[in-house]
């Protein structure tokens, strides 16, 4: 089976590179992926797949039926949106939309997802069970997964697989992570209300800007002294607004930021902890305050049984020397985690780094990818799909039991 998958993937690779370059040239922002979705649907339909558009607003799904031997539905998710970044690469196929760029590799993800569809459609025998291909919009705004789930794309899904490119891993190599892959990411807004006054007489006012600076400093210092350092928390205030004139003490400051954490218990404690810190500082200096803590996406927790499946397939496809176990999670966020509230799943890192050249990070205007990664990603995922029904139990309850035993071990 692997030899056949590899042969089909190798033959299709030039076409998949063309697809990736077309997507890179024509990026679309989150929630605006209309042309991308139509293009994806067209490729899927040409493979003879039953395709549905306008799912989750601008998403696309395609179902590949199995032979009836198994009924448990496997899903594969890839994302399609680009970022509001002005591209500064020297590629021949740079973005034709100024200020919009595929700087996070979603063009590669989409090409890989289409490649898996094309490979599986060419296999002579049908899969043992059904497969659902999910092409998701708006990952960058952490909205798309919820849109898709809201349109019932996870109905009946027993397990889900995902992939994300990584420039610090060489092109064509695979990174595997057991357990937490990414952090939970929540949104924070803090409003400080003081009293305005003359800049020359600060003792007659309540300086919201100065108090806001004390809040930021205290929050950052308190993290290192009140939270377990083995359960990391990253709190970033990314925006501060306040003040009307240089000689007028500000009576209001609005701050917004993000809070990243890995452990559910720690995440649950953070809203009250932040509120207590802000309250203490503001009360000490006579200011009023309001804290708004909005939960975002949870951490991606890779299921051990599915992660083992992908690791084994990656080693068969790429060789042991091209598969690495990722020791530490990322404090970045991924809304793939939303699907994991409905079924177990795993996401792996697809290396896109290039040798002997600077590899710019994700979301950088000069971000580029090693297109050798596309064949590796397609072959690994297609092989994992074909082996899924032979390596997991026949029911969700059995599957969850095996996963828990594996994790405990």
Long-range contacts (C-beta under 8 A, 24 or more apart in sequence): 1-383, 1-386, 1-387, 2-316, 2-317, 2-379, 2-383, 4-123, 5-119, 5-123, 5-379, 5-382, 5-383, 5-386, 6-317, 6-379, 8-118, 8-119, 8-122, 8-123, 9-115, 9-119, 9-375, 9-378, 9-379, 9-382, 10-375, 12-115, 12-118, 12-119, 12-378, 13-374, 13-375, 13-378, 15-118, 16-111, 16-112, 16-114, 16-115, 16-118, 16-374, 16-375, 16-378, 17-111, 17-371, 17-374, 19-43, 19-110, 19-111, 19-114, 20-107, 20-108, 20-110, 20-111, 20-371, 20-374, 21-93, 22-93, 23-80, 23-102, 23-107, 23-110, 23-111, 24-91, 24-93, 24-94, 24-95, 24-102, 24-107, 25-93, 25-94, 25-95, 25-96, 26-95, 26-96, 26-97, 27-82, 27-83, 27-95, 27-97, 27-100, 27-101, 27-102, 27-107, 28-80, 28-81, 28-82, 28-97, 28-100, 29-81, 29-82, 29-83, 29-84, 29-100, 29-140, 30-81, 30-137, 30-138, 30-139, 30-140, 30-141, 30-143, 30-144, 31-57, 31-58, 31-81, 31-137, 31-138, 31-141, 31-143, 31-144, 32-58, 32-81, 33-58, 33-59, 33-80, 33-81, 33-137, 33-138, 34-58, 36-80, 36-81, 36-110, 37-80, 37-135, 37-137, 40-80, 40-110, 40-114, 40-135, 43-114, 43-117, 43-118, 44-114, 44-117, 44-133, 47-117, 47-118, 47-121, 48-121, 49-117, 49-121, 49-133, 55-148, 55-151, 55-153, 56-136, 56-137, 56-144, 56-147, 56-148, 56-149, 56-150, 56-151, 56-153, 57-137, 57-138, 57-144, 57-147, 58-137, 58-138, 59-134, 59-135, 59-136, 59-137, 59-144, 59-147, 59-148, 59-151, 59-153, 60-135, 61-132, 61-133, 61-134, 61-135, 61-153, 62-117, 62-132, 62-133, 62-135, 63-130, 63-131, 63-132, 63-133, 64-117, 64-120, 64-121, 64-127, 64-130, 64-131, 64-132, 64-133, 65-126, 65-130, 66-126, 66-127, 66-128, 66-129, 66-130, 66-131, 66-389, 67-125, 67-126, 67-127, 67-128, 69-128, 69-129, 69-389, 70-128, 70-129, 70-389, 70-394, 71-129, 71-130, 72-129, 72-158, 72-159, 72-389, 72-392, 72-394, 72-395, 72-396, 73-129, 73-130, 73-131, 73-132, 73-156, 73-157, 73-158, 74-129, 74-130, 74-131, 74-132, 74-157, 74-158, 74-159, 74-160, 74-161, 74-385, 74-388, 74-389, 75-131, 75-132, 75-133, 75-134, 75-153, 75-154, 75-157, 75-159, 75-160, 75-161, 75-339, 75-343, 75-345, 76-113, 76-116, 76-131, 76-132, 76-133, 76-134, 76-160, 76-161, 76-162, 76-381, 76-385, 77-113, 77-134, 77-136, 77-145, 77-160, 77-161, 77-162, 77-336, 77-339, 78-106, 78-109, 78-110, 78-112, 78-113, 78-133, 78-134, 78-135, 78-136, 78-162, 78-163, 79-106, 79-109, 79-110, 79-135, 79-136, 79-137, 79-139, 79-144, 80-106, 80-109, 80-110, 80-135, 80-136, 80-137, 81-106, 81-137, 81-138, 81-139, 81-140, 81-141, 81-144, 82-106, 82-107, 82-140, 83-140, 83-363, 85-363, 85-365, 86-365, 87-365, 88-365, 88-366, 89-365, 89-366, 89-367, 89-368, 91-368, 101-365, 101-367, 103-362, 103-363, 103-364, 103-365, 103-367, 104-140, 104-165, 104-362, 104-363, 104-367, 105-164, 105-165, 105-352, 105-362, 105-367, 105-369, 106-139, 108-165, 108-350, 108-352, 108-369, 108-371, 108-373, 108-374, 108-377, 109-163, 109-164, 109-165, 110-135, 111-374, 112-163, 112-350, 112-374, 112-377, 112-378, 112-381, 115-374, 115-375, 115-377, 115-378, 115-382, 116-378, 116-381, 116-382, 116-385, 119-378, 119-379, 119-382, 120-382, 120-385, 120-386, 123-386, 127-385, 127-386, 127-389, 128-389, 128-390, 129-388, 129-389, 131-385, 132-157, 134-160, 139-334, 139-335, 139-336, 142-185, 142-296, 142-297, 142-333, 142-335, 143-335, 144-335, 145-297, 145-335, 145-336, 145-337, 145-338, 145-339, 146-335, 146-338, 149-338, 149-339, 149-341, 149-342, 154-339, 154-342, 154-343, 157-339, 157-342, 157-343, 158-343, 158-396, 158-399, 159-303, 159-306, 159-343, 159-344, 159-345, 159-388, 159-392, 159-399, 160-339, 160-340, 160-343, 160-344, 160-345, 161-306, 161-310, 161-345, 161-346, 161-347, 161-381, 161-384, 161-385, 162-334, 162-336, 162-339, 162-345, 162-346, 162-347, 162-348, 163-347, 163-348, 163-349, 163-350, 163-377, 163-381, 164-334, 164-336, 164-347, 164-348, 164-349, 164-350, 165-349, 165-350, 165-351, 165-352, 165-362, 165-369, 165-373, 166-349, 166-350, 166-351, 166-352, 166-353, 166-362, 167-351, 167-352, 167-353, 167-359, 167-360, 167-361, 167-362, 167-367, 167-369, 168-353, 168-359, 168-361, 169-324, 169-349, 169-350, 169-351, 169-352, 169-353, 170-322, 170-351, 170-353, 170-354, 170-355, 170-370, 171-351, 171-352, 171-353, 171-354, 171-369, 171-370, 171-371, 171-372, 171-373, 171-376, 172-318, 172-322, 172-351, 172-370, 172-372, 172-373, 172-375, 172-376, 173-318, 173-322, 173-323, 173-324, 173-351, 173-376, 174-314, 174-317, 174-318, 174-322, 174-323, 174-324, 174-348, 174-349, 174-350, 174-351, 174-376, 174-380, 175-323, 175-324, 175-325, 175-326, 175-348, 175-349, 175-350, 175-351, 176-307, 176-310, 176-311, 176-314, 176-323, 176-324, 176-325, 176-326, 176-348, 176-349, 177-302, 177-307, 177-325, 177-326, 177-329, 177-348, 177-349, 178-302, 178-304, 178-307, 178-325, 179-301, 179-302, 179-304, 179-329, 179-407, 180-262, 180-299, 180-300, 180-301, 180-302, 180-329, 181-299, 181-300, 181-301, 181-302, 181-326, 181-329, 181-330, 181-334, 181-347, 182-299, 182-300, 182-329, 182-330, 182-331, 182-332, 182-333, 182-334, 182-337, 183-234, 183-260, 183-261, 183-262, 183-299, 183-329, 183-330, 183-331, 183-332, 183-333, 184-260, 184-261, 184-262, 184-264, 184-267, 184-295, 184-296, 184-297, 184-298, 184-299, 184-333, 184-337, 185-258, 185-259, 185-260, 185-296, 185-297, 185-332, 185-333, 186-258, 186-259, 186-260, 186-261, 186-267, 186-270, 186-293, 186-294, 186-295, 186-296, 187-256, 187-257, 187-258, 187-259, 187-293, 187-294, 187-296, 188-235, 188-237, 188-255, 188-256, 188-257, 188-258, 188-259, 188-274, 188-291, 188-292, 188-293, 188-294, 189-254, 189-255, 189-256, 189-257, 189-291, 189-292, 189-294, 190-215, 190-237, 190-254, 190-255, 190-256, 190-257, 190-278, 190-289, 190-290, 190-291, 190-292, 191-252, 191-253, 191-254, 191-255, 191-289, 191-290, 191-291, 192-242, 192-252, 192-253, 192-254, 192-255, 192-282, 192-287, 192-288, 192-289, 193-251, 193-252, 193-287, 193-288, 193-289, 193-290, 194-249, 194-250, 194-251, 194-252, 194-253, 194-286, 194-287, 194-288, 195-249, 195-251, 196-248, 196-249, 196-250, 196-251, 197-248, 197-249, 198-247, 198-248, 198-249, 199-246, 199-247, 199-248, 199-249, 200-247, 202-249, 205-249, 205-251, 206-249, 206-251, 206-285, 206-286, 206-287, 207-249, 207-250, 208-242, 208-249, 208-250, 208-251, 208-252, 208-253, 208-287, 209-242, 209-243, 209-249, 209-250, 209-253, 211-253, 211-281, 211-282, 211-285, 211-287, 212-240, 212-242, 212-253, 212-255, 214-281, 214-285, 215-255, 215-277, 215-278, 215-281, 215-282, 216-255, 218-277, 218-280, 218-281, 219-274, 219-277, 219-278, 222-277, 226-273, 227-266, 228-266, 231-261, 231-262, 231-263, 231-265, 231-266, 232-260, 232-261, 232-262, 232-331, 233-259, 233-260, 233-261, 233-266, 233-270, 234-259, 234-260, 234-261, 234-331, 235-259, 235-260, 235-274, 236-260, 258-296, 259-293, 260-331, 260-332, 260-333, 261-299, 262-299, 262-329, 262-331, 264-298, 264-299, 267-298, 296-333, 297-333, 297-334, 297-335, 297-337, 297-338, 298-337, 298-338, 298-340, 298-341, 299-329, 299-337, 300-334, 300-336, 300-337, 300-340, 300-347, 301-337, 301-340, 302-345, 302-346, 302-347, 303-340, 303-344, 303-345, 303-346, 303-403, 304-403, 304-406, 304-407, 305-344, 305-392, 305-399, 305-402, 305-403, 305-406, 306-344, 306-345, 306-346, 306-392, 306-403, 307-346, 307-348, 308-406, 309-346, 309-384, 309-387, 309-388, 309-391, 309-392, 310-346, 310-348, 310-380, 310-384, 312-387, 313-380, 313-383, 313-384, 313-387, 314-348, 314-380, 316-383, 317-376, 317-379, 317-380, 317-383, 318-376, 318-380, 322-376, 332-362, 343-396, 344-399, 344-400, 344-403, 348-380, 350-376, 350-377, 351-376
